[in-house]
């Protein structure tokens, strides 16, 4: 459902936003400190020896699986973007869409995943699509990611009977968000509420467009499919974690696969609940605690090494690729003639913008 309302105000690009750059730099610095703290608290000597002994063959396979997980999420992003693209806007090319998706991965390091909204800026700047129509994509991704993680952890919950609170709270929040997005009267309530707050009233005219896009994306058919796609992407990451465990000497049995497919989503969901940047600190701590407890013969030092290595091939590799993508996108935006209009002045897509 499309609307003729003007595009909603959108955040400035990271290349011109000192606040976003500062948050990203602080988050990365925090992650480095946390990694050192995890290693020191888990016996630094054992951690460094375990990392030194990590099999390169298994590490390479873990990296491949981590990249496969990001590729699956990119396919989901591009499909969702196609669902909300309206003429005369043109769908972004796969390379450019991939750059925007990668930039969003890097901006997960901004606390609470709020940095991912930068994807709406880039789509608007390159295609003129209103942010009010592309912003629901980020929420749909987060909702289905949580449901996919919970589905992955379900089998382990039946056996290990732990982390029910983490998984249950995550699912409850996601289902609540889903219901709010598909409940049409919520749009009217949100519009009335925003119109009464001076600092937020400028967003009120765009609520209908936002809910219309959300309704297009969240249907009885799409939600199960998107959840299944999320499940596959997180399964790839869980298998990457299992490869790291194998590279550190853990036996390659179905039991360890089962454990990895339980430990990884629980630690990831815990990081999401506490809204730390990229789950930093919480995820590493959860991976270390669960692995040292549940994996037979696995002490805390190697468990911490596995946590740090697996996060490197999933989170940090994606972040590095995303930072490179942001540099390319910033150069592209500087080359646009005319440059993108100021957010508050945007009223319609720019038909003469260079093809991307």
Number of C-alpha atoms within 10 A of each C-alpha: 14 15 16 11 15 18 26 24 19 20 18 16 21 21 14 10 11 12 11 19 16 13 17 21 14 15 21 19 12 15 19 14 13 17 21 14 13 22 23 16 13 20 14 17 11 19 23 17 13 20 19 12 12 21 17 12 11 19 22 15 17 27 21 16 24 28 20 19 23 21 16 16 22 19 16 18 20 19 12 21 20 13 15 21 20 13 8 12 15 16 20 19 11 13 10 19 21 19 23 27 26 26 29 27 25 26 29 24 27 23 19 17 21 15 22 23 22 24 26 25 26 30 20 26 24 24 24 25 27 29 27 27 28 25 21 26 24 19 18 23 18 17 23 24 23 27 26 25 27 22 19 24 25 18 15 19 16 10 9 12 10 13 18 15 10 18 24 12 15 21 21 13 13 20 16 11 16 18 12 14 23 18 13 14 11 15 21 15 11 14 18 15 13 18 15 11 12 8 9 11 15 14 17 19 20 24 23 22 24 24 24 22 24 24 16 16 23 19 12 8 9 13 17 15 14 23 21 17 20 27 24 19 23 28 23 23 30 28 21 32 31 27 27 30 31 20 23 22 15 17 15 13 10 9 11 18 19 17 21 28 26 26 27 29 27 29 23 22 27 22 23 23 16 13 17 20 26 27 24 25 20 22 25 26 21 21 28 26 19 20 25 18 14 14 18 11 10 17 16 21 25 27 28 32 30 28 26 24 21 28 23 15 24 24 20 20 16 21 23 15 15 23 18 14 21 24 14 15 20 15 12 14 17 11 11 14 10 12 12 20 13 12 18 12 12 18 16 14 19 19 12 9 16 12 11 14
